[in-house]
Amino acid sequence: MDTMLSFYRTPGCFTDPGPYAGLIHDLPDEIPALVQALQGLQEHIFWLGDLKKLIPDERQQAEVNLRAAKDKIERILSLDPAPLNQARQPERRLVGNCRDFSVLLVTFLRAKGVAARARCGFGAYFMPNHFEDHWVVEYWRAGEERWVAVDAQLTPSMQQVLGIDFDPLDIPPGKFVSGGEAWLMCRRGGQDPDKFGIFEYKGWDFIRGDLLRDVLALNNVEILPWDFTPAMQPPFETLDRQRLEQLDRLAELTAEVPDRHPRRTFEGIQEQLAADPALLPPVEVLG
């Protein structure tokens, strides 16, 4: 457990704040205030509304494609050099998506010595009878010895529009489904794969992508939603038995309750990634 928690306190390739680590110390320590501060720095690209008139498409696309936290923070400060604990005007906030909210929150928590990790999967609270492509954060609450799931993008106004009836700072089981859980729900539970995705993108290939992105995130590598590894690319219907069994095993590892099997999950994922280069992203993605 100590090794695992130390790993998730350590910045990864995309959660290293670089020269901006000192600025994070001024941010609040408590989760509610920290999430509120983050929401004052970033806007979700799908929730811009009238802000689209003030933020050119080129800027939106450039910012949503920033992988590393240090590049995000650099952009935040270039838009407004105020301390990070001061909310920006909406048009001077970084444009991102759920992955970006999660990467920044993980970055902030790790800089404060808190074990945290991003998770890729699906939210069951965006549309009825649908699982929307989504990222959240898990942080280790030492006093209760459990991982707590947080949706950092859900502002009060989003919660009202979506009719959120739970605490997004402590997401209850079933509201967020990891990529591995989604894979097993469809492989063994009879769930329809076409209920998982976003916009017109859905089905087995999409679920496999989120499963493998979650595997990487659990190894502190949070690739963009449109980054791909070799193992994500062959169509699902062409996968052989060996690859399907490997995906089943990865899904089992990532879907296990980590409070009960932390070492098996952690070490099992590392072993799988070390054994198969096809699970890893191209070198140019890692920077």
N, C-alpha and C positions, 0 to 999 in steps of 0.2 A: 504493500500500500504506500509506504513512504517513497519508494522509487517512482511509482506511478504519479503521485501527487507532485513530486519534484519535477517530473517531466512536464506536467501541465502548468507548472509555475514558470517554466522556461520559455522565453519567446521562440517562435519558430521562424521560418523564412519570411512569412507574411505578417507576423505579429510582433516583430521587432520594431520598436518605435525609433530606433536609431538615435539621432541627435536630439530628438524631442522627448526623451524619457523624463527629463527633469520637469517639463511642463505638465506632465500627467500627475505629478505629486500634488498639484494645486486642485485637482478635481476631487469631488466628494468621495469618501470611502464607503458610505452606505449605498446599497444597491438602488433603492428608489431614487435618491438624489443623483447618483452616477448615471443612471439611465436617462433621467430627465436632462442632465447636462449633455449627454450624447445626442439626444433628440434636438437640442438647441444648436447642434453643429452640422446636422445632416438632414436632408429631405429625401423621401423615397421617390424614385423616378416614376412610379405608377400612381402616385398621389400628389402630383404637382398642381393639378387644377389650373387656376389662373396664373400660377407661376411660370407655366410654359411660355407665356408671352414675354417674360422677363429673362428667361434663361435659354439661350440659343440651343438648338438641337446638337450642334457640334460640341458645345461645352458639356451637355448632358452625357453624350456618348463617351467623351474623353474621361470624365470623372467616374462613370460607372465601370470603366475598364481598368481602373487603377487596382492592382492586386495587393500591393503592400501597404501596411498601415503607415509606414513612414512617409510614403508618397501621398497618402490621403491627408495626413496631418499637415504636410507641406502645402498641399493645395488649400486646405482649410485656412491656414495662416496667410496664404497669398490673397485669399478672398477678403479676409478680415484679420489683422494682426493682433486682435484682442486676446487676452488669456483664454485658455480653453474652457474655463469655468464660466465664461460669459456667453450667453446665447446670442447668436447672430440674427440679423434680419433674414427672413426666409430666402430671399433671392441671393444672399451671400453665404448660404450654407452649401456644403458639399452635396452633390447629387449621387445617390447610391441606391442599393437594393437591400434585401434582407441579408444577403451574404455580407455586405459591407457594414451594416449595423452590427452584425455578429462579430466580424473580424475586429472592429474597433473596440467593442466591449471586451472581448477576450484580451486585446492588447492592453487596455486600461487596467483590467483586473490583474493580469500577470505582472504589470509594472508595479502594482501595489502588493505583490506577494501572494496573491490569491490563485489557487489552482483553478483553471478554467479551460474550456475547449468549445469549439464550434461544432454543431451537429447539422448535417444535411438530411433533409427528408421532406415531409409533407405536413401541412397544417390542415386540420379538419374543421377549422373555424372561419374560413373565408367564404365558402359557398356550400349550400346544402347538398348532402350526398356526394361530396367531392373532396378529394385530398389534393390541396394546392402545393406545388413545389415551394419549399420554404427552408430557411435556416434559422436556428435558434442558438442560444448559448447555454451551456451547463457550467455551473461553478460549484465548488466543494464547500458546503456549509459544515464547517468542522464541528460546531456544537451539536449538530444532529447526525453527523457522519453520513451524509447523503449528498448526491448531486441534485442541484436545484436547476430546473429549466426556466430560462428567461427569454421572452420575446421582446427584444430591445426596440423594435420598430413601431410597436403599438402605442402611439400617442393617445391621449384621452379622446381626441376627435375621431381617430380610427376606431377605437374601442366602441364609441357611440354608434358610428356608422355600421360596424359589423355586428353590433349587439353582443359584445363579449361579456359572458356571464361568469368569468373566472379571473383569478389574479394572474396577469401575464408575467408577473415577477416570480411566480411559483406555479408553473403550468402543470395541471393535474395529468395523470396518465391518460392516454388515449386522445388528447387534444393535438399533440404533436406526435407524428409517427416517423421514426427514423427510416432511412432508405432500406436498411436490413429488415425492419419490421414490415414495411410495405411489401418487400420481396416475399417474405414468408407468408404474409396474409394472402397473397395471390397464388403462390406455389402450393401451399398446403391448406389454406383456409377458404378457398373458393371465391375470394374477392375478385372483382372485375378489374383487370389492369388498366382499362381505359378510364377508370375513375381517378387515376393518379396522373398529375401533370400540370401544365399551365398553357392557357390559350389552346392552340391546336396541337401542341406537343404532349403526347401522353403514351401510355402503354408500357409494354415490357422493356423496350429499349430505354425509355425515360427512367423507369424504376431502377434498372441496372445502373444507369448513370448516377443517380442519387445514392444508391448503395455504395458505389465505388468512390464517389466524392466524400461520403461519410467516413469510409475506411481511411482515406487520406487525411481528412480533418482530425480523426482520432490519432493520427500520427503527426499532428501539428503542421499539416500541409493543406491549406484551405484554398483550393484552386477556384477560378471563376466558374460560374454556372455553365459557361460555354467553352471551357477548356475540356479537352478530351485526352484520355490515355488510350493506348492500343487495345486494352481489354474492353473498352466501352464501344468500340467501333463496329465489329462484325454484327450484322443483324441477328436479333435474338433467335430467329428460326434456323439460323445456320450453326448455332453453338452445339458443340459435341458434348457428350456425357461428362467428360473430364472437366470442361469449363463450367458446366451447370453445377456439378458437385462442388467445385471450388467456390462458386457464387453462393451456393447454399451454406457452405461452411462459414464464409465471411458474413453472411446475413445472420447466422446463428451467433457468431461472436459479437457482432455489433448490437444485436437485439437482446442479448442477455442482460439481466438486471445487473448493472455494474457494481452496485453496493454488495451484491452477493458473490459475484465472481470477478472481482477487479483484476486479479493477477492473470486469470485465464484469458479474459478479454484482451487485456493490454498486451501480454506476451504473444498471444495467438495472432493478433493483427500484425505485430512487428515481424513475426516469423513468416507470415504469408507474403508480406511486402518484400522481405529480403529474398524470398525464394522465387519470385516471379516479376521480372522487370516490366512485363506488360501492364502491371497494375500501376506503374509510376508514370507521372506526366513527363513530357519531353523536357530536356534540359533548359530550353529557351523559356519555358513557362516558369521555372524556378528562378530565373534571373541570374 
